[in-house]
Amino acid sequence: MRIRRDSLFISSVLFTIALLCLVPWCLKAALAGHDKVALQALGQAMPHAKGTSCRIVDVIAIKSGDVEYVDGMRVPGDVTTIDYLRQQEKSSPRTCLLLFVPSSVKIRDIEDFRVIAGKMQYEDFHPYLYEDRYRDLVREILYGSPVNPDELRSGPQGQLAWPDHQRETK
């Protein structure tokens, strides 16, 4: 069976055009339902990839409570974490703070470290969450821009009030 070159060329061109026509549809399908802010965050380089030196704080959960480490050194029990960070910053200043916490840590504890990062004037704060026993993978906790909750709290019957602000109906 002989294949003519001109028919081979025409079929190749037609298949290429057909595949190129599918690209916009595939991109729309791939981006549908994704948060634009999250996609932008994925496009930004990680702090360690930017070449900045970051202070690393690890929170390890044990039975008697949480133990904190700064750059691999355990924070002494008689010193608060912020005081220990201040001591470390005097000897070797850093521009960002990376926080690694287990999933058992309370949100309030993560927020406390965010406040500490602000007080210490770190340019960047990146908290990462890991499973208590499995540290092979971590997930970054992304902070979005503040949003008015009234814009989010709407139901089929209109605005949904906060549970503690609803009137008691009997």
Number of C-alpha atoms within 10 A of each C-alpha: 3 4 7 8 9 9 10 11 10 11 12 12 12 12 11 11 11 11 10 11 11 10 11 10 10 11 10 10 11 10 11 10 8 10 10 11 12 12 11 9 13 10 9 10 10 12 17 11 9 9 9 12 15 21 20 18 23 20 17 17 17 9 5 6 9 14 14 21 18 18 15 10 11 15 19 12 9 7 10 11 19 15 11 16 20 13 12 15 14 9 8 10 15 17 16 21 25 22 24 23 24 20 14 13 16 10 9 9 12 18 12 11 19 19 13 17 21 14 10 16 14 17 12 14 23 19 21 19 19 17 14 14 10 9 11 7 9 15 11 13 12 13 10 9 6 6 8 7 9 11 8 10 12 12 9 6 6 8 12 13 13 10 7 7 7 9 8 6 4 3
